[in-house]
Amino acid sequence: MSTAQYIETYASIAIREMDAYQIPASIKMAQGILESSSGNSPLAKDAKNHFGIKCKKDWTGETYIQDDDEKNECFRKYETVLASYEDHSQFLKNGQRYASLFALERNDYKSWAHGLKAAGYATNPQYAPLLIKTIEENRLYELDKPGRAPEFKTPEKEIPQPKQTITPASERPSKAKATGGTDLPDFELRRHGKYGIRERNGVEYVLAQKGDTYSQISKELDMMSWQLPQYNEASSDRKLNEGEIVYLQPKRRKAQDEAHTVKKNESLWDVSQYFTVKVSRLAKLNGLNEDARLKVGQTIKLR
């Protein structure tokens, strides 16, 4: 995974964690890039630990042993990368040595970088300059801005998605329709109230329950009222069907699959919801209007 791919994949999670814990998203992304070698280090690959957090006395989860400052040091091991990001937030928020950082402005990434080094987060004497350089080279400070665009654009024009093992479109049923019954193979990452948070193409979502509305789901998940309609490219008063996908983050610019063959009664929005690709992007890729009527058997490019 390249640094650009890493940012594209995890920027939305860093923003969410910033909103929840007041840790600059630029700092979190830069730390993730440095500590995990953009997701390529053995610790990141084998233990999904993207921030180099060691076990400490209070850690009761799984562990991963590798050499660091000393031989055979104990590091925390996570089930998901999301869990690593969340634990990193709690590690800083609950750590007494980092308390002074939370008095800083959340867009003051330079003070946060020097504060982390002063608090002993890393032993590298160049840790703060490295964080600042990483932030500025990749324009990560854009993530910290109020009213930022819901989807962060990395410096590169087109960024390939990291490969994932999924069932080809031709071998699985297409049930993206608003009538529900998505039949997605994704697993549940965690629970939030009555909802199971899942992930598809790097984007988190829940399945609507009977009688749900965007407004009700927003309140349950502590989200702003505008987010779900915008992320799902739908009107705020749209009636949701039981089992329907509701994305909690912006959809992507392309899918893992190359193309999709249109089934009966499918719209471009249905395809967009199933494959987690923005309607505007699908329309542009296929030379269509966003409200174009699709024909059975028509091929829709997904990337």
Summary of the structure (lengths in Angstrom):
residues: 303
radius of gyration: 20.5
end to end distance: 18.3
largest distance: 62.9
contacts: 886
relative contact order: 0.10
helix: 38%
strand: 12%
